[in-house]
C-alpha cells in the first residue's frame, strides 16, 4: 500500500470529523495529534488534496516552525499559500487560547501582532490580495526635475537591479511575515556604489522591477482595501494610502518617486531625514475612507487611463523624519515608506 493510499483516508476522515473536533478542541487539547513541518511536507509530497491538508491542520495540535527559514523551507517543499496561511492561523489560535484564562468567555483568535501591510483589490465584490513588491532604491547625480527625466537616466539603468531571493520574498509577502520581510529586504540591498566623484547631495530614486504588473484591474475605477495596522514600531495613524502613476524606465523598472538627500543619508541611524518633504511622484487623486486605525478603502476620483499604477503608504505630515538605515533595511517606518503594490489598467478595462 502506498503512502498516499494510507494517508488520504486518514486525512479525509479527520476532515469529516472537523466540526466535532473543533467543539472539543478547548476541552481536550491533549488528545489532538501534533502536526509539524515534516508532517505537513509529507502530506503535500504524498499528493493529499489541499482541502484535506487544511482540514488536518485545523484538527491537529499545531507545532509548526514558522520562522523565516521555516516558511521558506515549506514553500520550497511545495506547500501552497492557503496551506501556509492555515498553519499560521492554527499557531495563532493555539497561542491565543493558551493565554486565555479558563473562566473567560470564548473569543475569536487574535490577529498576528506583527505583520506587514496588506492591500487587496475588490473584484466582483470580493477582495483579491495583491502581493507586496520589492521596492528598489538607487541613486544618481541628476536632479529630480521630473519622473520622465529620471527614467532616461543611464546611471539608474545600470544600478537598479534585482537583489533579493524571489522565493523568500514571495513567502514573506504572502504570509505577512514581518521577520521574513526584514530578512529578505536586508539581504537585497540595491543601492548603487557606482557614483564616481560624488557631490554632497544626491538623488535617491525608488522603483519596482519589471516592465508591467501582473495585477490586472478589470475596472478603470479600481477599489482597494489597505491595512497598515499592527506593524512593529509604526504608528498607523502617521500614514495614509496614496495612488501613484508609475513611470516606465529604460531598464524594465517602473519608477515610484525620488528625493534629494545627503550622500551619507542612507547609513544614518538617526531619524533626521525628511524624505517626503520634497518628494517627486505622480499622485493620482483618490477618495479615501478610513475604516479603522490603519485601515482604509480608496478609489480614484476619475477613471484611470491605461497604464501602470501603484498603491503606496505616505506620511500624513510631510515633515516626518526617517532614519536612512531603516529605509535601507526595510524596517519600521522605513518598511512602510518602501511598501508598494503595483497594478495595471489595460486598454479594455471597463468604466464602472
GISULCOR-V335384 format. One record per helix or strand of 2 or more residues. SS is the DSSP state (2 for helix, 1 for strand). FROM is the first residue (numbers start at 1). LEN is the number of residues. If there is no record, write none. Layout:
BEGIN
SS,FROM,LEN
SS,FROM,LEN
END
This chain:
BEGIN
2,3,14
2,18,7
2,29,3
1,34,2
2,37,9
2,50,9
1,61,2
2,68,9
2,81,18
1,118,6
1,126,5
1,135,6
2,147,5
2,154,6
2,166,10
2,178,10
1,201,9
1,216,4
1,223,5
2,236,3
1,239,7
1,247,2
1,253,10
2,265,3
1,271,3
1,283,2
1,286,7
1,295,6
1,307,9
1,322,2
2,324,6
2,333,6
1,340,11
END
